[in-house]
Amino acid sequence: MTLRPWLLAALLTLAACGPNGGKPPAGGPGGPGGPGAMPPPEVEVVTVRPGSATLTQDLPGRLEAWRTAQVRARVEGIVEARLFTEGSDVKAGATLFKIDDRTYRAARDAAAADVEAARLTVERYRPLLAIKAVSQQEFDAAQARLKQAQAALARAALDLENTRVPAPISGRIGRALVTEGALVGRGEATHLATIEQIDPIYVNFTQPGADLLRLRAAIAAGALERSASTRVELVLEDGSRYPQPGRVLFADQTVDPSTGAVSLRAEVPNPKRELLPGMFVRVRFPQAVMPAALRVPQRAVQAGPQGQFVMIVTPDGHAAPQPIRTGGMAGADFIVTEGLKGGERVIVNGLQKARPGAPVVAREAGDVPRGAAPAGPSGSGAKGG
């Protein structure tokens, strides 16, 4: 049968009025404890465990070419041509500059003529000496003049050869310091250009003498062990780490009285010519080995009014600050001397979300993200949603 309009409206009103007055159940969407509640923030942690660590120190250093040679004019003259491209690689012996050689060519030809004349005189005197037509003294003087002429010819030939200025070593040449038409070599050997070999490249750095004394005292007391490694790492001016490790070549045996520091030198491979002479770097230098060290990543250590501290995750899954004291570096990590005993879970990522006393969901750095079971007791906190 057909329902009247007023009866249909009444039935719809009664259907809308349930046991809760049309409200969703307490456990339903939007209710207390439902998925709408904010879950605890997720943080990444590392578990601190004692282990052997190499103590390092970042020291300021400056790069220097492995070999440097100045190209200089050995004779006086006008530069006729530059035969290289600035900033290019050149081979040892390649001609770099050409100096006007007409005067030196004429001098070489004149010296050659003097040699020929002196030789003919000696050859003419030789049979005359046998018949006593010339004295022994005259013959000896003729031979001496021949040797002088030969020496003058050798020097004239060398001057002519020096009008073509060669590269003394292989390497990368810088800008030309003179141009065509310049007069060079007058009174001094004019500096024309510089060639540098930068693969490998040197890095010169210094270590404070006081640090060296403290290190030796700690080694003598048995707290540290002497490091046998000569490996160093470079940290560039932009904070990035150079991928090629180097090695220490030597350390001076004396302390510079003006700076109170000891000078050291390391050699670093530079196959891509990324490192340039004169650049400033920081040298990560191995000092000693600590047998049982507690280390935490540098990004986990914070500073406050009371000193340094880290945020740890307590066994019940809450974030808590822990005061610490550091005593050096091991690569990019801090060595913790006070405040940690080992086994603590230190927050390394998500520090901005971890408030003291608040629950957090912790997972080991490098583990799978949320969705898999988090590591540690605080994993139960993931069941909120």
ABEGO torsion letter per residue (X at the ends): XBBBAAAAAAAAAAAABBAAGGBBBAABBGBBGBAABBBBBBBBBBBBBBBBBBBBBBBBBBBBBABBBBBBBABBEBBABBABBBGBBBBBGBBABBBBAAAAAAAAAAAAAAAAAAAAAAAAAAAAAAAGABBAAAAAAAAAAAAAAAAAAAAAAAAAAAABBBBABBEBBBBBABBBGBBBGBGBBBBABBBBBAOBBBBBBBBBAAAAAAAAAAAAAGABBBBABABBBBBBAAGBBBABBBBBABBBABBBAAAGBBBBBBBBBBAAGABBBGBBBBBBBBABBBABBBBBBAAABBBBAAEBBBBBBBAAGBBBBBBBBBAEBBEABBBBABGBAEGBBBBABGAAABBBGBBBBBBBBGBBBBGBBBBEAAAAAAAAX
